Amino acid sequence: MTMNTHSALDTMDQLGFFTDSLEVNSNYLNQPIKYDKLSDLTRGDLIKVTLRNGYTSEGIYAFYGDRVSVRETTYFFEKKVSHYGGRPKVIEGRCYAEFSEGDQVQILSKNYAPDYQLPNKSAVYPKLVEELKSVPLNKRIETYRLFCQSYPQYEVTWHRLLNDVWDYAIAEVTTPEEVEEMIMTEKKEHGRYYEPFVKPFLDYVFENIEPSQRFEYIKGCAWSKVWYHRGLKKKHRSLNTFTTNMMSDGVYAKLLAVTNDKKVFNKLFDVWGVQSRGVSEEDLLKKYYLVESAEENSGLWLDKSLSIDMKKYK
């Protein structure tokens, strides 16, 4: 027995909505479009969404929730068909899209997929691990971005989940050997420069700190600079640290903990990112102690939970 399946697009075509050349039948052009209330949506409805910019697509309504950095309620659906220049294009695989108040929705078929289920969250991590394993290190960030499209990635809880699994998955699948190969063949220095007076501290870490503890020292060091802000008519203090998220603490830290090659160690900091923020003197002194004062109101600081042998450092 053959099961006949069709989308709302097929149905409209059978009713003569499109001509043989796939142009919209002029008999339908003047028909008023009826839009449904967003409150009428139920999971599994086949819908057509028209965004405020006129872009349209069809898919299965999934759920509504909070979107990252957006105050209004957002509605998420699994996109099946997009319309480009009036022509339909079928979406390959699973791809989630969204809309909100102000956009327009038509329910093409009520409970089109009444048993519709979101992707299983417990399956996200192992699936991502397998996908990352299948590509080299320099392709894994792009692979992760494409992977996220199979989920409602901008909904708050899903966004947190996908970010969390990325942090663990990239560390699990990446070996120190892969990291070394990547950074040593990197021609451009894509990280921000650190101040010259930070270099003696990095040398000290390589030569005197147990390799397994190196990352704690890199994470715990900071360098500051103070200057007078003419506009605000007061002193401004910035604090710089090496980044400690995603690639750096999950991947770079692996190589940091095992390499005995000084060239590899130094190259790692050419690509390691730097982050900066304003800080008050009071907050700075709560967490750090001063290791060295540098020129131009700058200084090197270390987390109070860590210590160094100043005789060896000097």
PyMOL commands that set and color helices and strands:
alter all, ss='L'
color gray80, all
select helices_A, chain A and resi 8-14+26-28+38-40+121-133+137-148+156-173+176-184+196-208+211-220+247-256+262-271+281-287+310-313
alter helices_A, ss='H'
color red, helices_A
select strands_A, chain A and resi 46-50+56-67+70-84+87-90+96-100+104-109+221-229+234-242+274-278+288-294+298-303
alter strands_A, ss='S'
color yellow, strands_A
deselect
rebuild
show_as cartoon
